[in-house]
Amino acid sequence: MSVTLAPARSGDWLAEPGFGVYVHIPFCLHRCHYCDFNTYEGLDALHSPYVDALVAEIERWNGATTPATSVFFGGGTPTLLPAADLVRVLDVVRASFGLAADAEVTTEANPDSVTADSLARLRDGGFTRISYGMQSAVPHVLATLDRTHNPERVPLAVEWARAAGFQQVSIDLIHGTPGESLADWRQSVQSALAMRPDHVSAYALVVEPGTALARRVARGEVTAPDDDQAADAYELAERLLSAAGLRWYELSSWAARADARSRHNLGYWRGADWWGVGPGAHSHVGGVRWWNVKHPTAYGNRIGAGLSPAQARETLDQETRRVERVLLETRLAEGLQHDVLDDAGRAAVPGLVADGSVDVQGDRLVLTPRGRLLADAVVRRLLP
C-alpha cells in the first residue's frame, strides 16, 4: 500500500506557537516487565550509527518557521548514550529547527545511567530538565516491575542534577504494582518528596497486552491491579503531594510551581504541533499526524538510503480533532472549554455537575476530586 508521508521539509508548514521536538532513544540496558514502549535491549552496536541517523533525519526536516519551545529526549533510556552524543543531537535540533531562548530541554534517565560528570556535560550542552524513572522506593515492588536500579541511587542522582545546574528535576512513580501495599506506596511518595522534586508524575500501572507482566498475570503468578486500590493510592498521592506544595495540573502530574510544569507534555495535551524524530516516533502538525518505522535497523536503513523514515500518515478531520480535545483537555486542571462539546456532550454536563464529577468555572469544565478518579467515565459521558 502506498502512502503519502511527511512533508519534504519542515519549512513546508507553519508551526503554531509552542512547537516541540521529540527525540526517541530506543535503547535500554534491560527491558522491564511492564514496558510496552518501542524499546530494545542488547543493541549496543547500533548506538553510534543510530546517532548519525538521528542527525541525518533532523537535518532533512530543517527550516521550521518558528523555533521549538521544547525538546524532549525519551525512550528507552536516552542516557545510555554518551552525554556528548545527546548534546550533538540537541545542537543539530538547534541548528535545524531553532530553539526559543527559554526552551525547555528534557531528557529521561534511569538513576543508574547517569554520573555527576555526564549530568554536568548535559547541562553545559543545553539540557534544562531531567526526568528520573524512580517508580518505587520499595525493593520488592521494584523487583516485581523488573526494575534493576538501586533505590538508594535516586537521591544521589538528584543531588548530581542539582549540582550540575538543572532547572527542573522530575520524578516518575508507578502505583498499583502487584503486591504493593498502601504503606509501600506511601513510602515511595514520601521518599520522592524528601528529594524536593520540582515535578512528580504518578501513574497507575497498566498491564499492557504482550508484556512480560501480562503473561505473568495470565499465568496467575501475580494479581492484576485493583481499581479500588488504585483510587486509594491516587487519593493518598494527592494528599501527600499537595501538602508538600505540589499542585496537580494534569491527572498524573504535579508541579511545585507553574514554571515547573512540563511544557512539552502540555503541548501534547493541548493539541500543539510537534515533530518526532527516531524509530516509531509520531509527529503532529496542523492536523496531520505521521509516524516512523518502528525498528532501529529499518529506520537506519531508510535514513542511510536517503529515504523518508515515515511509515504512514493520516489527516485528522475536524470531528476527530474535536474528540481528541475532549479526551486530552479534560485531563487538565485548567479544564475543557465548554464550546468544544457538541449538543449531546453539553446535555450531559448538568448530570455530571449534579453527581459531583465536574465543576463549571466560567467557560470551562473542570474535574472535581471525585471526577479525577472517574475521568474515563466522565469523558465517555461527554462523548456519547
C-alpha positions as CSV (number, residue, x, y, z in Angstrom):
1,M,0.0,0.0,0.0
2,S,1.4,3.4,-0.9
3,V,1.1,6.2,1.5
4,T,1.7,9.9,1.4
5,L,4.4,10.6,4.0
6,A,5.7,13.7,5.8
7,P,6.4,17.0,4.0
8,A,9.8,17.1,2.3
9,R,10.9,19.9,4.6
10,S,9.6,21.3,7.9
11,G,9.6,24.7,6.1
12,D,6.6,23.4,4.1
13,W,4.4,24.1,7.1
14,L,3.8,26.8,9.6
15,A,4.1,25.5,13.1
16,E,1.9,27.1,15.8
17,P,3.5,28.7,18.9
18,G,4.5,26.0,21.3
19,F,6.1,23.8,18.7
20,G,8.0,20.9,20.3
21,V,10.6,18.3,19.1
22,Y,10.6,14.7,20.4
23,V,13.7,12.6,20.0
24,H,13.3,8.9,20.6
25,I,16.2,6.9,22.0
26,P,15.0,3.2,21.8
27,F,17.8,1.5,23.8
28,C,17.6,0.0,27.3
29,L,20.1,-1.9,29.3
30,H,17.2,-4.1,30.4
31,R,13.5,-4.2,29.2
32,C,11.2,-4.0,32.3
33,H,8.3,-6.5,32.6
34,Y,5.6,-3.8,32.3
35,C,7.0,-1.9,29.4
36,D,5.3,-1.8,26.0
37,F,7.2,1.2,24.6
38,N,9.3,0.9,21.4
39,T,12.5,-0.1,23.2
40,Y,15.2,-2.7,22.7
41,E,18.0,-4.3,24.8
42,G,21.2,-5.8,23.5
43,L,21.7,-3.4,20.5
44,D,24.8,-1.7,21.8
45,A,26.5,-1.9,18.4
46,L,23.8,0.3,16.9
47,H,24.3,3.2,19.3
48,S,26.9,5.2,17.4
49,P,25.3,4.7,13.9
50,Y,22.0,5.5,15.4
51,V,23.1,8.9,16.5
52,D,24.3,9.6,12.9
53,A,20.9,8.5,11.6
54,L,19.1,10.9,14.1
55,V,21.3,13.8,12.9
56,A,20.5,13.0,9.3
57,E,16.8,12.9,9.9
58,I,16.8,16.2,11.7
59,E,18.8,17.8,9.0
60,R,16.4,16.5,6.4
61,W,13.5,18.3,8.2
62,N,15.2,21.7,8.5
63,G,13.7,25.1,8.0
64,A,10.9,25.4,10.6
65,T,9.2,28.8,10.5
66,T,9.1,29.1,14.3
67,P,11.7,27.9,16.9
68,A,11.0,25.0,19.1
69,T,9.9,25.9,22.6
70,S,10.6,22.4,24.0
71,V,12.7,19.3,23.2
72,F,12.2,16.0,24.9
73,F,14.5,13.0,24.7
74,G,12.5,9.9,25.6
75,G,13.0,6.2,25.4
76,G,14.1,3.8,26.2
77,T,16.9,5.2,28.3
78,P,18.4,8.2,26.5
79,T,21.2,8.5,29.0
80,L,22.6,5.1,27.9
81,L,24.1,7.1,25.1
82,P,27.2,9.2,26.0
83,A,26.3,12.8,27.0
84,A,28.4,14.1,24.1
85,D,26.1,12.2,21.6
86,L,22.9,13.7,23.2
87,V,24.4,17.1,23.1
88,R,25.3,16.6,19.5
89,V,21.7,15.8,18.6
90,L,20.5,18.8,20.5
91,D,23.0,21.0,18.7
92,V,21.5,19.8,15.4
93,V,18.0,20.4,16.6
94,R,19.1,24.0,17.5
95,A,20.7,24.5,14.1
96,S,17.9,23.0,12.0
97,F,14.8,24.0,13.8
98,G,15.9,26.8,16.1
99,L,15.3,26.9,19.8
100,A,13.5,29.6,21.8
101,A,15.7,31.5,24.2
102,D,13.9,29.9,27.2
103,A,13.3,26.5,25.6
104,E,12.7,23.6,27.9
105,V,15.0,20.7,27.1
106,T,14.3,17.4,28.9
107,T,15.9,14.0,29.0
108,E,14.5,11.0,30.6
109,A,17.0,9.0,32.7
110,N,17.4,6.0,34.9
111,P,19.1,6.7,38.2
112,D,21.9,4.2,37.4
113,S,22.5,5.6,33.9
114,V,24.0,8.9,34.9
115,T,27.0,10.2,36.7
116,A,27.9,13.7,38.1
117,D,30.2,14.2,35.1
118,S,27.6,13.1,32.5
119,L,25.0,15.4,34.0
120,A,27.3,18.3,34.0
121,R,28.1,17.7,30.3
122,L,24.4,17.6,29.5
123,R,23.7,20.8,31.4
124,D,26.6,22.6,29.7
125,G,25.2,21.4,26.4
126,G,21.8,23.0,26.9
127,F,19.6,20.4,28.8
128,T,17.5,22.2,31.4
129,R,15.3,19.4,32.8
130,I,15.7,15.8,33.8
131,S,13.1,13.2,34.5
132,Y,14.1,10.2,36.6
133,G,12.3,6.9,36.4
134,M,12.2,6.1,40.1
135,Q,8.9,4.2,40.0
136,S,9.2,3.0,43.6
137,A,11.4,3.2,46.7
138,V,10.5,-0.3,47.8
139,P,12.8,-3.2,46.7
140,H,10.1,-5.9,46.4
141,V,8.0,-3.6,44.3
142,L,10.9,-2.8,42.0
143,A,11.6,-6.5,41.7
144,T,8.0,-7.2,40.5
145,L,8.3,-4.4,38.0
146,D,11.7,-5.9,37.0
147,R,13.5,-2.6,37.6
148,T,17.2,-3.1,38.1
149,H,18.3,0.2,39.8
150,N,19.1,0.5,43.4
151,P,16.6,2.8,45.1
152,E,19.4,4.3,47.2
153,R,20.9,5.7,44.0
154,V,18.0,8.0,43.3
155,P,18.8,10.7,45.9
156,L,22.4,10.8,44.7
157,A,21.3,11.2,41.0
158,V,19.0,14.0,42.1
159,E,21.8,15.7,44.0
160,W,24.1,15.5,41.0
161,A,21.5,17.1,38.8
162,R,21.0,19.9,41.2
163,A,24.8,20.4,41.4
164,A,25.0,20.5,37.6
165,G,22.5,23.3,37.5
166,F,19.4,21.6,36.0
167,Q,16.5,24.0,36.4
168,Q,14.0,21.2,37.0
169,V,14.1,17.7,38.4
170,S,11.1,15.4,37.8
171,I,10.5,12.0,39.4
172,D,8.3,9.3,37.9
173,L,6.4,6.9,40.2
174,I,4.1,4.0,39.5
175,H,1.4,2.7,41.8
176,G,-0.7,-0.5,41.6
177,T,2.1,-3.0,41.2
178,P,1.0,-6.5,42.3
179,G,2.0,-7.0,45.9
180,E,2.3,-3.3,46.6
181,S,0.5,-2.2,49.8
182,L,-0.7,1.3,50.5
183,A,2.1,1.6,53.1
184,D,4.6,0.7,50.3
185,W,3.1,3.5,48.1
186,R,3.2,6.0,50.9
187,Q,6.9,5.2,51.4
188,S,7.6,5.8,47.7
189,V,5.8,9.1,47.6
190,Q,7.5,10.3,50.8
191,S,10.9,9.2,49.5
192,A,10.3,11.2,46.4
193,L,9.2,14.2,48.3
194,A,12.3,14.0,50.5
195,M,14.3,14.9,47.4
196,R,12.4,18.1,46.9
197,P,11.5,17.5,43.2
198,D,10.1,20.3,41.1
199,H,7.7,17.9,39.4
200,V,6.2,14.4,40.1
201,S,4.4,12.1,37.7
202,A,2.5,9.4,39.4
203,Y,0.9,6.8,37.1
204,A,-1.3,3.8,37.7
205,L,0.2,0.6,36.5
206,V,-1.5,-0.7,33.3
207,V,-0.9,-4.3,32.4
208,E,-0.3,-3.9,28.6
209,P,-1.0,-6.9,26.3
210,G,2.1,-8.6,25.1
211,T,4.3,-7.6,28.0
212,A,6.1,-10.0,30.3
213,L,3.9,-8.7,33.2
214,A,0.7,-9.5,31.2
215,R,2.0,-13.1,30.7
216,R,2.7,-13.4,34.5
217,V,-0.8,-12.1,35.3
218,A,-2.3,-14.6,32.8
219,R,-0.4,-17.5,34.4
220,G,-1.7,-16.5,37.8
221,E,1.8,-15.7,39.1
222,V,0.8,-12.2,40.2
223,T,-2.5,-10.5,40.6
224,A,-3.8,-7.8,38.3
225,P,-4.0,-4.2,39.6
226,D,-7.1,-3.5,41.6
227,D,-9.3,-0.4,40.7
228,D,-10.2,0.4,44.3
229,Q,-6.6,0.2,45.5
230,A,-5.6,2.4,42.6
231,A,-8.2,5.0,43.7
232,D,-6.9,4.8,47.3
233,A,-3.3,5.3,46.0
234,Y,-4.2,8.3,43.9
235,E,-6.0,10.0,46.8
236,L,-3.0,9.3,49.0
237,A,-0.6,10.8,46.4
238,E,-2.8,13.9,46.1
239,R,-2.8,14.4,49.8
240,L,0.9,14.0,50.3
241,L,2.0,15.9,47.2
242,S,-0.5,18.8,47.9
243,A,0.7,19.0,51.5
244,A,4.3,19.3,50.2
245,G,3.3,22.2,47.9
246,L,3.0,20.4,44.6
247,R,-0.2,21.1,42.7
248,W,-1.9,18.9,40.1
249,Y,-2.1,20.3,36.6
250,E,-2.8,17.1,34.7
251,L,-4.3,13.9,36.1
252,S,-1.0,12.2,36.7
253,S,1.2,15.3,37.0
254,W,2.0,17.6,39.9
255,A,4.4,20.6,39.9
256,A,5.9,22.8,42.6
257,R,5.5,25.9,40.5
258,A,3.7,27.0,37.3
259,D,7.1,27.1,35.5
260,A,7.8,23.5,36.7
261,R,5.0,22.1,34.6
262,S,6.2,20.0,31.7
263,R,5.9,22.4,28.8
264,H,6.5,19.7,26.3
265,N,3.7,17.4,27.7
266,L,1.3,20.3,27.9
267,G,1.9,20.7,24.2
268,Y,0.6,17.2,23.6
269,W,-2.4,17.7,25.9
270,R,-3.3,21.0,24.3
271,G,-3.0,19.7,20.7
272,A,0.0,21.7,19.7
273,D,2.4,20.8,16.9
274,W,5.4,18.6,17.5
275,W,7.9,16.8,15.3
276,G,9.0,13.3,16.3
277,V,12.5,12.0,15.4
278,G,13.6,8.4,15.6
279,P,12.1,4.9,15.1
280,G,8.4,4.8,16.0
281,A,8.3,8.5,16.7
282,H,4.9,10.2,16.0
283,S,4.5,13.8,14.7
284,H,1.6,16.1,14.6
285,V,1.5,19.3,12.6
286,G,-1.6,21.3,11.7
287,G,-4.0,18.3,11.9
288,V,-1.7,15.9,10.0
289,R,-0.2,13.0,12.0
290,W,2.5,10.7,10.8
291,W,4.8,8.1,12.3
292,N,8.2,6.5,11.6
293,V,9.0,2.8,11.1
294,K,9.5,1.1,14.5
295,H,12.7,-0.9,14.5
296,P,16.0,0.9,14.7
297,T,17.6,-1.2,12.0
298,A,14.8,-0.5,9.5
299,Y,14.9,3.2,10.5
300,G,18.7,3.3,10.0
301,N,18.4,1.6,6.6
302,R,15.9,4.1,5.3
303,I,17.9,7.1,6.5
304,G,21.1,5.6,5.0
305,A,19.3,5.1,1.7
306,G,18.2,8.7,1.6
307,L,14.5,7.8,2.1
308,S,12.0,9.2,4.5
309,P,11.7,7.1,7.7
310,A,8.0,7.8,7.8
311,Q,5.8,4.7,7.6
312,A,2.3,6.3,7.3
313,R,0.2,9.4,7.9
314,E,-3.3,10.5,8.5
315,T,-5.2,13.7,8.2
316,L,-7.5,14.4,11.1
317,D,-10.9,15.8,10.2
318,Q,-12.5,18.5,12.4
319,E,-14.6,16.0,14.3
320,T,-11.6,13.8,15.1
321,R,-9.7,16.8,16.4
322,R,-12.7,17.9,18.5
323,V,-13.0,14.4,20.1
324,E,-9.3,14.4,20.8
325,R,-9.6,17.8,22.5
326,V,-12.2,16.4,24.8
327,L,-10.1,13.3,25.6
328,L,-7.0,15.3,26.3
329,E,-8.1,18.7,27.7
330,T,-10.5,17.1,30.2
331,R,-7.4,15.7,31.9
332,L,-6.0,19.2,32.7
333,A,-6.6,21.3,35.8
334,E,-7.4,24.2,33.6
335,G,-10.3,22.2,32.2
336,L,-12.1,21.9,28.9
337,Q,-13.7,24.8,27.1
338,H,-17.5,24.3,27.2
339,D,-17.9,25.2,23.5
340,V,-15.8,22.2,22.4
341,L,-18.7,19.9,23.3
342,D,-21.4,19.0,20.9
343,D,-25.1,19.1,21.8
344,A,-25.1,15.6,23.3
345,G,-22.0,16.4,25.4
346,R,-23.5,19.7,26.6
347,A,-26.6,17.8,27.6
348,A,-24.5,15.6,29.9
349,V,-23.0,18.4,31.8
350,P,-25.8,19.1,34.3
351,G,-25.8,15.4,35.4
352,L,-22.0,15.5,35.8
353,V,-22.3,18.6,37.9
354,A,-25.1,17.0,40.0
355,D,-23.1,13.9,40.8
356,G,-20.0,15.9,41.8
357,S,-17.8,14.9,38.9
358,V,-17.2,18.3,37.3
359,D,-17.4,22.0,38.2
360,V,-18.3,24.7,35.8
361,Q,-15.8,27.5,36.1
362,G,-16.6,30.3,33.7
363,D,-16.4,28.8,30.2
364,R,-14.7,25.7,31.3
365,L,-15.5,22.3,32.8
366,V,-13.0,21.2,35.5
367,L,-12.8,17.8,37.1
368,T,-13.5,17.7,40.8
369,P,-11.5,15.4,43.1
370,R,-14.2,12.7,42.5
371,G,-14.1,13.4,38.8
372,R,-10.4,12.8,38.7
373,L,-10.9,9.3,39.9
374,L,-13.6,8.7,37.3
375,A,-12.1,10.7,34.4
376,D,-12.6,7.9,31.8
377,A,-16.2,7.7,32.7
378,V,-16.6,11.4,32.6
379,V,-15.2,11.5,29.1
380,R,-17.5,8.8,28.0
381,R,-20.5,10.8,29.1
382,L,-19.1,13.9,27.3
383,L,-18.6,11.9,24.1
384,P,-21.8,9.8,24.0
